[in-house]
Amino acid sequence: MPETNADPDAVTTESVPAPELIGVASVVPPDHWLLVRRIGMGLYIVGYIWWFVAKGLIIDRISVAISVGLFIVIGHLGRPLRRWAWLVFDVLCYCVMWLAYEQTRGGADRAGFPLQVQAPRNIDRFLFFGTDPNVWMQRHFYEPHSIRWYDKVASATYFSHFIFPVIALAVLWVTSHREWARFMKRFATLLFVACTMFVLLPTVPPWMAADPKHPYKILPHLARHTGRGFSSMGLKGFVNKWNTALDWGNAIAAMPSLHASFALFVPAFFLPLIKPKWLKALVLTFPLIMAASLVYFGEHYVIDALAGWTIVGASFLFWGWFERRQRRVRAARAIATLSLATPA
């Protein structure tokens, strides 16, 4: 009998299945909850659209938190308990962030800092060679007895402020917690700086500066016609809800404009995922349309929008630098650890 040196524990090539024969199901366990999540998401979207058309957009923070929480819960049906623990923690952080925002924003008019009335108007006049952009736009485009196509575009753009950031937060949490954390760091920084400015620089918006009911009257009459475009599209429930919300909002939290900030923030975060340059340019027209809408409605001065964009840019630059620094530090530690573990 011939002598053999074969190792009985050795794995021969014949015992290893060819790569093309290895199925995905043998590596990744089947997700039995996938169909349930898809059906749940479909019902959620249908219900949200029905609510939007019948009763208006959800805009108060508590209702928004509930709707976002419900969306994420549906997206996590069947997930491990560890993911559910993270879900509870992150939703609590989200709620605390908005609660702090509302409290700081609402207290801006009680902190006692000087009210900015003429300064933002004067800056706009300087930027536009003595012209008030709000007044100019309403004189050239606003028709009291007629709603034009651009009124509808401006209304839809204005109210997207209450939709897109929330959708981005919810979708990122369901799809990539890492990207959600990156989004939240930048978003929370933006809100923190904005709330600080609301307290230190309480600012009278253009519509209030032109309203004869207030003592300022530094601008000619401006129509605050934010909801006209939506009303003409049959979304009167939303407009009524928005008009009610104006009663509890802080009117002098105008510097910076969060509408302008969010309109740049969301596209800028997802911009690296967009490859065609023409599509990048098209996406970046959205913050410009938002700024034009804000000025047209008399909601903000141009400088309010520019300040909001500046904060967004600073937030992205800071966290981009910080994350690159973290990656370099971790890489250096890994290299040092490997060099110590490798024999000379």
Stockholm file with secondary structure:
# STOCKHOLM 1.0

chainA/1-344         MPETNADPDAVTTESVPAPELIGVASVVPPDHWLLVRRIGMGLYIVGYIWWFVAKGLIIDRISVAISVGLFIVIGHLGRPLRRWAWLVFDVLCYCVMWLAYEQTRGGADRAGFPLQVQAPRNIDRFLFFGTDPNVWMQRHFYEPHSIRWYDKVASATYFSHFIFPVIALAVLWVTSHREWARFMKRFATLLFVACTMFVLLPTVPPWMAADPKHPYKILPHLARHTGRGFSSMGLKGFVNKWNTALDWGNAIAAMPSLHASFALFVPAFFLPLIKPKWLKALVLTFPLIMAASLVYFGEHYVIDALAGWTIVGASFLFWGWFERRQRRVRAARAIATLSLATPA
#=GR chainA/1-344 SS CCCCCCCTTCCCGGGSCCGGGCCHHHHSCCCTTHHHHHHHHHHHHHHHHHHHHHHCCCCSHHHHHHHHHHHHHHHTTTCCHHHHHHHHHHHHHHHHHHHHHHHHHHTGGGSCCCCBSHHHHHHHHHHTTTCCHHHHHHHHHCCTTCCCHHHHHHHHHHHGGGTHHHHHHHHHHHHCHHHHHHHHHHHHHHHHHHHHHHHHSCBCCHHHHHCTTSSCCCSCCCCCCTTHHHHHTTCHHHHHHHHHHHHHSCTTCCSSCHHHHHHHHHHHHHGGGCCCHHHHHHHTHHHHHHHHHHHHHTSCCHHHHHHHHHHHHHHHHHHHHHHHHHHHHHHHHHHHHHHHHSCC
#=GC SS_cons         CCCCCCCTTCCCGGGSCCGGGCCHHHHSCCCTTHHHHHHHHHHHHHHHHHHHHHHCCCCSHHHHHHHHHHHHHHHTTTCCHHHHHHHHHHHHHHHHHHHHHHHHHHTGGGSCCCCBSHHHHHHHHHHTTTCCHHHHHHHHHCCTTCCCHHHHHHHHHHHGGGTHHHHHHHHHHHHCHHHHHHHHHHHHHHHHHHHHHHHHSCBCCHHHHHCTTSSCCCSCCCCCCTTHHHHHTTCHHHHHHHHHHHHHSCTTCCSSCHHHHHHHHHHHHHGGGCCCHHHHHHHTHHHHHHHHHHHHHTSCCHHHHHHHHHHHHHHHHHHHHHHHHHHHHHHHHHHHHHHHHSCC
//
